[in-house]
Structure formats: structure tokens, C-alpha cells
Amino acid sequence: KGLPYAFASHFAPRYLHEALRIYRSNFQPSAVLDKPYAMIGVPLIAAPTDEEAEFLATTAFQRVLALIRGESLKQKPPVESMAPLW
């Protein structure tokens, strides 16, 4: 208690608000912190345009698909369309 909190929202996004609520409601000040301090991890792809970000996101989509299929998790380059891969 009385420590910072980090939540990996990319693993369980629907539980983010609940996790932060629980942390904040149970926080007790300590020598480390006098008030709650939370950090969150979120999946984010930034690019100059939405189209480029969507293109770059296909690398992450391919990794999730490989995980589901039990295939190699080696990073793959982006593709123009995920349609043939589904």
C-alpha cells in the first residue's frame, strides 16, 4: 500500500477503469507516496496519417493471429490487407 500502480491495459482493456477505481479506493499514503499515482500501458500506433497507422497496425494484427494459431511470433512486416490472412 502507498505505492505507485501500473496497469497493462493492452492485455485487459475492459478492466482498466475498475482496476484504477480499486487502486485509488484502497490507496493508503506512505513514505513513498502521499496520493495515488497510476500509469497505464495502452497499444498505440502513431503515424502521419490514419492510413499509414492502419498499415503499420497490420504487424500487430499478424502477431495476434499467429498467437491464436500457435504459430511463430516472429515480427512480420506490414501488409496492405489482412483479408487474405484471416
C-alpha positions in Angstrom: 0.0 0.0 0.0 1.1 3.5 -0.7 3.0 2.5 -3.9 2.5 3.5 -7.5 0.4 1.3 -9.7 0.8 0.3 -13.3 -1.9 -1.5 -15.4 -1.3 -3.2 -18.7 -4.4 -2.2 -20.4 -3.4 -3.8 -23.7 -3.9 -7.2 -22.0 -7.3 -6.4 -20.4 -8.7 -3.1 -21.6 -12.2 -3.7 -20.3 -10.8 -3.9 -16.7 -8.8 -0.6 -16.8 -11.4 1.6 -15.1 -12.2 -1.0 -12.5 -8.6 -1.6 -11.7 -7.9 2.1 -11.2 -11.0 2.5 -9.1 -9.9 -0.3 -6.8 -6.3 1.0 -6.6 -7.5 4.6 -5.7 -10.1 3.5 -3.2 -7.7 1.3 -1.4 -4.6 3.6 -1.5 -3.1 4.5 1.8 -0.5 7.2 2.0 3.1 6.1 2.7 6.6 7.4 2.9 6.8 6.7 -0.8 3.6 8.4 -2.0 1.1 10.7 -0.3 -1.5 10.2 -3.0 -2.3 7.6 -5.7 -0.1 7.6 -8.8 -1.1 5.3 -11.7 0.4 4.5 -15.1 -1.3 2.6 -17.9 0.0 0.7 -20.8 -2.0 1.0 -24.0 -1.5 -0.2 -27.5 -0.7 2.8 -29.7 0.5 3.2 -33.3 1.4 6.7 -34.4 1.9 7.8 -38.0 1.4 10.9 -40.0 -1.9 9.6 -41.4 -4.7 7.2 -40.3 -4.0 5.2 -43.4 -0.3 4.7 -42.5 -1.2 3.9 -38.9 -3.7 1.3 -40.1 -1.0 -0.2 -42.5 1.5 -0.3 -39.6 -1.0 -1.9 -37.3 -1.2 -5.0 -39.6 2.1 -6.1 -38.0 0.4 -6.3 -34.6 -2.7 -7.9 -36.1 -0.5 -10.6 -37.6 1.2 -11.3 -34.3 -2.1 -11.8 -32.5 -3.3 -14.1 -35.3 -0.1 -16.1 -35.0 -0.5 -16.3 -31.3 -4.1 -17.6 -31.7 -2.9 -20.2 -34.3 0.1 -21.3 -32.3 2.5 -20.1 -35.0 5.8 -18.3 -34.7 5.6 -14.9 -33.0 8.5 -13.5 -35.1 7.6 -10.0 -36.2 6.3 -9.7 -39.7 6.3 -6.7 -42.0 3.1 -4.7 -42.5 0.7 -5.8 -45.3 -1.7 -3.9 -47.5 -4.6 -6.1 -46.5 -5.3 -8.6 -43.7 -8.2 -10.1 -45.6 -6.2 -13.0 -47.2 -4.5 -13.8 -43.8 -7.7 -14.3 -41.8 
